[in-house]
């Protein structure tokens, strides 16, 4: 009887450990996805800033304000 209890306890521990590992892996994936999204947004923001700066320079050149 004690042998079955020990075996069941061991299996429960194994299952718990596997679940924790899977949860950890999912958290790592979510963290990586969030970091990637953050970098994409930052890059898009930089591109918008560069285009806006180019537009400002174009207006300045067209109006003679850049002289």
N, C-alpha and C positions, 0 to 999 in steps of 0.2 A: 504494500500500500504506500509506504513512504517513497518507494522507488517511482511510482506513478506520479506522486505529488511533486517530487523533485524534477521529473521529466517535464511535467506541465509547467512548472515554474521556470525552468530553463527555456522552454519554448516561448513562454510569454515574454521573457526577457529578450530573447532573440527577435521576436516580432516588434517589441518596443524599440529596440535598437535600429532595426531596419526602417521603421516608421520615422524615427528621428533623423536618420541619414537621408531619407527621401525628402523630408521637410527642409532639411538644411540645403539640399541640392536645389529645391524649388526656390528657396530664398536667395540663393546665389544667382540663379537664373533671373529672378525678378530684379535683383540689384544690378545685374549686368544690363538688362533691358532698360532700366531707368537711367543708368549712366549713358547708354547709347542714345537714348532719347534726348537727354540733356545736351549732349555734344551736338546732336543734329540741330536742336533749337538754337544753340549758341552759334553754330556755323551759319544757319539761315539768318540770324540776326546780324551777323557780321556782313553777309552779302547785302542785306537791305541797307545797312549803314554805308557801305561802299557805293551802292547805286545812288543813294540819296546824295552823298558827297559829290559824286560825278554830276548829278543833276544840278546841284548848287553851282559847281564850277562852270557848267554849261551856261547857266543863266548869267553868271557873272561875266563870262566871256562875251555872251550875246549882247549884254547891256553896257559893256565897256567898263564894268566895275573892277575888273581884274588887272587894270593897268597901273 
